[in-house]
């Protein structure tokens, strides 16, 4: 038997794929940096979400930790073009 997490309203989660995510990579954790991440959800479309950059694959992708019930895991790998952090511009 498999179990699905139950949300505060008692319903089963409605997971969505993040269409602009990159494949997972093995990289060590770094100190968390608050970021704003551009996500393209499978059903909800484009949205900017707050998160924390936790891992870096230089020039390729940034792992952003999310606290969003639509996300199947703790976060997603995104292109640096989809992540804004303090001092980027």
Secondary structure, 3 states (H helix, E strand, C coil): CCCCCECCCCCECCCCCECCEECCCCCCCCCCEEEEEEEEECCCEEEEEEEEEEEEECCCEEEEECCCCCCCCCEEEECHHHEEECCCC
